[in-house]
Amino acid sequence: MRVFIVSIVFLFSIAVKAQQTPIAFRGALIYTISGKPIENGILIVQKGKIISVTSNINDIPKNAEIRDVTGKIIMPGLVDTHSHLAGPEGGDNSGPLNPEARAMDAINPTSDGFKKALAGGITTINIMPGSGHLMSGQTIYVKMREAKIVEDLLLTNEKGLHGGMKMANGTNSMKGTSGFPGTRAKSASLDRDLFMQAVEYKNKIEKAGKDSSKLPERDLRMEPLLEVLNGKRVVHFHSHKANDILTAIRLSKEFEFRMVLHHISEGGMVADEIAKAGVPCSIINIEVPGGKLEAQNLTLATGGILEKAGALVCFHTDDGITDSRLFLRSAALSVREGMSREKALEGVTIAGAKMLDLSSRVGSLEKGKDADFIILSGDPFSVYTKVEQTWVEGIKRFDLSNPADKAFLLGGYNVYSNDRAEYHHHKNDDHQ
């Protein structure tokens, strides 16, 4: 037993020492996202942070470990703003509005789905409960660290929170069963009623001031909504049809909450209205639309249309609707249909980071940010390109040269053994 403990301490000391020594990745074309690409660039990381992105060889510390990545592409770790990996759960059939439910209480931190995400270059994820409710609960922002417990994955943003609030409208959340709205008009009215309760709760707290005896009883349903009303917790709103999109915007204006629109199959039809409202959009690209009538107008041109209108656009996988391993393909498809290359690259990195209030830490390669980056074999938008390495906070989490890791990039779905039950559990949640 003593030998085992000594071995663990020794291995831990090696890991700590490795973090102390700067690593310089030299010779790649570096897409910083925050500026112009750097030819024959040098990325230097230490203690989990980026200490320099440069083309000057003299900037390399004398004690640095140098890694030759000539001919490769380096770019920031990808940010997926909407995924269902690791078995998230939220609301149940007791009612259509469940703001108190937390995805983090259901997440499996050892899920094989995280290995799949790493194989696709994803380093930050917003994991959401499904869209079968008007409000299915609180999302969770996670970093692809090695984890045994969910707290190891938690990512706290600039607002001091580690998640948003998932809302939805349209056919998924209407259902028509007991307690659920059944119509679009009733859906919106139930949302308004809950937000009015939250406004009253907020007013009582403000009126009480420093007098704790006048504070209302603690209400777990109202507390996260208070964060929404105060602008701390962003609402991630699943919506498809143009009229549903405008209803979501109407609600956000009425109750003054921050919102990211998700999916928006018909977003191109109301692109000017979205841009005028200043609402960012997280979109999904599916090559063969289907499954529901409200998504029949989904088009790969949406990203370019929204960009031209002036809206902030990012991409998401909605995994398992699309595969995390092929996330870069989503942006490539939008470029093919009219989106600029620059905005498409931002759409899988910094744009998503902004929507999660995480742009001070992730989404671009800049001094002081987390050392989250990927090394690619070629152009990010080429079908021939593979993710060769994925680094999270200065630690290599995926390596294509490792046979076990390679299986997660190129293998069949059977490699995700402990995720199959989770996907099966959510197959009726109609995420997309």
Secondary structure, DSSP 4 states (H G I P E B T S, - for coil): -HHHHHHHHHHHHHHHHHHHS-EEEEEEEE--SSS--EEEEEEEEETTEEEEEES-GGGS-TTPEEEE-TT-EEEEPEEEEEE-TT------TT-SB-TT-BGGGT--TT-THHHHHHHTTEEEEEE---SSSSEEEE-EEEE----SSGGGTB---TTS-S--EEEE-SHHHH--STTS--SHHHHHHHHHHHHHHHHHHHHHHHHHTT-GGGSPPP-TTHHHHHHHHTTSSPEEEEE-SHHHHHHHHHHHHHHT--EEEEE-TTGGGGHHHHHHHT--EEE---SS--SSGGGTT--TTHHHHHHHHT--EEE--TTTTS-GGGHHHHHHHHHHTT--HHHHHHHTTHHHHHHTT-TTTSSS--TTSB--EEEESS-TT-TT--EEEEEETTEEEEETTSHHHHHHHHS-GGG-GGGHHHHHHTTTS---
